[in-house]
């Protein structure tokens, strides 16, 4: 069964909500395609305008600059991913099963049941891997944080942290492990395809070794603290 999904975005991310017009949706869909193909540095609103047959000025009526567009689409992705975590773990009782599902979601191994025609989530996933941290590795990150632009990413991390605490209520670093697991998953996927000597996974398309590594990292952290507390007692 496929489900309709409508994500409400922080209005501070845009000048005009792109979801309200066909042009806005085209800006999002073509923007995702072009950033994935040419990279964020080479991407410009002028190139985007030429691609969709509009003016550069029209695009600025939706986003004040290309960095805001990047933050919009990566924030959309984090919100969507949290929906996926909720959907796939909602009726699961065993916290270990939830963690395994979570790792499967982070590596894009679970089937998406939500419909959204103008956003290619596989392409967006590639952007998040290659370009995502550019949305917050900026000089104005504090101002963007005050505007709550990164709340969806924080919400996702908090939800994952809650799953970790279900597994081990005594674990003292659930949010740190949550953000580390996400960033490690995407850094390793990037390294695997671009800087393979920084990983043990080479250029292989098989994600099973990476999934095994992420699983080992998560449970080693969660279980070792539990064992350490027993020894200390």
TORLO-94157 format. One line per 5 residues: their letters; for each residue x negated, y negated, z negated of C-alpha. Coordinates in pm, whole numbers, plus 32768, in hexadecimal, padded with zeros to 4 digits. Each point is the difference from the previous one (the first is absolute). Example, Ala and Ser with C-alpha at 12.3 -4.5 7.8 and 13.67 -1.06 7.14 Angstrom:
! residues 2
AS) 7B32/81C2/7CF4  7F77/7EA8/8042
This chain:
! residues 233
XXXXX) 8000/8000/8000  7F7C/7EA8/805F  8051/7ECF/7F2C  8018/7E8E/804A  7F08/7F2D/7F3D
XXXXX) 8006/7E8A/7FCB  7EDF/7F69/7F3E  8028/7EA8/7F66  7EBC/7F3D/8012  7F7C/7EE2/7F2B
XXXXX) 8073/7EC1/80B4  7EB0/7F5E/7FB5  7F67/80EA/80FF  80AC/7F5B/8126  8085/7EB5/8080
XXXXX) 812F/80A9/809A  806D/8164/7FB8  7F91/80CB/8131  8106/8109/7FBB  8118/7F0C/8059
XXXXX) 7FB1/7FD9/8175  7F8E/80D0/8126  7ED4/7F1B/802F  7FA0/8032/7E95  8013/817A/8023
XXXXX) 7F30/7FEB/813E  7EFA/7F36/7F47  7FEB/8113/7EFA  7FFF/8129/80F0  7F0C/7F6A/80FC
XXXXX) 7F2B/7F6B/7EEA  7FD4/8158/7F67  7FA9/8098/8152  7F03/7EF1/8057  7F53/7FF4/7EAD
XXXXX) 7FD8/817A/800D  7F70/7FF1/8160  7F17/7ED3/7FED  7FC4/7FCC/7E8B  8067/7EE1/7F22
XXXXX) 7ED7/7F22/8058  8049/8008/8176  8177/7FE0/7FD5  8095/7EA4/8034  815C/7F6E/8013
XXXXX) 7FAF/7F87/8160  7FBE/8167/8070  813B/8073/7F4D  80CF/7EEE/80A8  7F81/8068/8158
XXXXX) 8051/816B/7FB3  816C/7FC1/7FA6  8042/7EE5/80F6  8030/7EE4/7F0A  7F3D/7ED2/7F88
XXXXX) 7EFC/7FF1/7EEF  80D2/7EF2/7F59  8126/80F2/7FEC  7F2F/80F8/7F3B  7F96/7EF1/7F0C
XXXXX) 8171/7FCA/7FB7  7FF9/815A/7F5E  7EA2/8014/7F67  7F17/7EE6/7F9C  7ECA/80C3/806E
XXXXX) 7F8C/815A/8063  7F90/8053/7E9F  8166/7FD3/7F88  8072/80ED/8111  7EFD/8101/7F90
XXXXX) 806F/7FDB/7E95  816B/8024/806D  7FCB/8148/80B9  7F1B/809A/7EF8  80F3/7F99/7EED
XXXXX) 811A/809A/80CA  7F35/8141/800E  7FCC/800E/7E86  8173/7FC8/7FC7  8057/8110/80F8
XXXXX) 7F04/80ED/7F5F  809C/7FC9/7EAA  8153/805B/8097  7F5E/813D/8083  7F76/8057/7EA8
XXXXX) 8157/7FCB/7F64  80B3/80C6/810F  7F15/812B/7FFF  7FD5/801E/7E86  815C/7FA0/7F8A
XXXXX) 807B/8162/7FBC  7EAF/8097/7FA8  7FD9/8063/7E94  7E96/8079/7FFA  7F10/7ED8/7FE9
XXXXX) 7EEE/80CC/80A7  80DF/8030/812E  803C/7E88/8004  7E8A/7FBB/8006  7FD0/80F5/811F
XXXXX) 811A/7F59/80C2  7F69/7EAC/7FB9  7EB0/8067/8094  80B5/808E/812D  80B1/7EB1/802D
XXXXX) 7EBE/7F38/7FE3  7F67/80D0/8117  813C/7FE1/80D4  8055/8171/7FF9  816E/7FE3/7F9A
XXXXX) 810E/7FCA/8105  809F/7EA7/7FF3  817B/8011/7FEC  8039/7E87/8019  8058/7F5A/814B
XXXXX) 7F70/7EB1/8068  7FDC/7FE2/8178  7F28/7EC8/801B  7EF1/8072/7F0C  7F1A/811B/8062
XXXXX) 7F9C/8084/7EAC  7EE6/80DD/807E  7F5E/7ED4/80A9  803C/7F2C/7ECB  7F5E/810F/7F2D
XXXXX) 7EC6/7FE0/80D8  8000/7E87/7FC6  801E/802C/7E88  7ED5/80ED/800A  7F26/7F1B/80D6
XXXXX) 807B/7EA2/7FAB  80D9/8014/7EC8  7F0A/7F7C/7EFF  7FD1/7EC4/80D0  8154/7F90/7F82
XXXXX) 7F74/7FCE/7EA1  7E85/7FE5/802D  801D/7E88/802F  7FA6/7EC0/7F47  8172/7FB6/7FCE
XXXXX) 8057/8150/7F67  805A/7F5F/7EB0  80FB/7F15/80A4  8094/811F/80C9  8015/80CE/7EC4
XXXXX) 80B9/7EE8/7F4B  80F4/7FFC/8123  8036/8176/7FB8  7F99/8064/815F  7F5A/813C/7F7F
XXXXX) 811D/8070/7F1F  8060/8128/80E1  7E9F/808B/7FE9  8006/7FD5/7E86  8158/80A4/7FEF
XXXXX) 7F81/812A/80C6  7ED1/8022/7F1C  80DD/7FEA/7ECD  80E8/810E/8082  7ED8/80E4/8045
XXXXX) 7F76/7FB0/7EA5  814A/8072/7F68  7FDE/814D/80B4  7EA1/8028/7F73  8085/7FB9/7EA4
XXXXX) 810C/8108/8030  7EE8/80F8/8042  7F26/7F86/7EE1  809F/7F01/7F14  7EB3/7FD4/7F4D
XXXXX) 7F42/7F8F/8136  7F8D/7E98/7FBD  7FB8/7F87/8162  8132/804F/80D6  8009/7EBA/80C6
XXXXX) 7E8A/8006/8043  8019/8166/807B  812E/7FA5/80D2  7F5B/7EE2/80BD  7EBB/80C5/801A
XXXXX) 80B3/812B/8098  80AB/7F26/8105  7EC6/7F40/805D  7F2B/813B/8004  80F6/80B0/80E7
XXXXX) 7FF9/7EE3/80FD  7E8C/7FB8/7FE5  7FAF/816E/8037  80EA/8012/812C  7F56/7ECD/8091
XXXXX) 7EA4/8086/7FBB  805E/8155/808D  804B/7F68/8155  7F06/7EE1/8005  7EE2/803C/7F09
XXXXX) 8004/817B/7FDA  7EB8/8018/7F3D  80B0/7F4E/7EE0  80E8/812A/7FDB  7FF5/817B/7FFD
XXXXX) 8112/8011/8105  7F4B/7F92/813C  80D1/7FB3/8132  80ED/8120/7FC4  8172/7FC6/8039
XXXXX) 804C/80FF/7EF2  806B/7F45/7EC6  8007/8132/7F1F  7E9E/7FC7/7F77  8056/7E95/7FB0
XXXXX) 8144/8068/7F5A  7F3B/80FF/7F33  7F0A/7EEF/7F99  8116/7F0F/7F97  80AE/8118/7F42
XXXXX) 7EBB/8057/7F4E  7FC3/7E92/7FA9  815E/7FCE/7F72  800C/813C/7F2B  7E95/7FE7/7F91
XXXXX) 804A/7EA9/7F72  814A/8060/7F61  7F91/8151/7F78  7EA4/7FA3/7F8A  8083/7EF5/7F16
XXXXX) 80F6/80F8/7F6F  7EE5/80F8/7FCA  7F1D/7EF4/7F6D  810A/7FA0/7F02  8023/816D/7F96
XXX) 7E88/801D/7FCF  7FF7/7EBB/7F3B  810E/807C/7F17
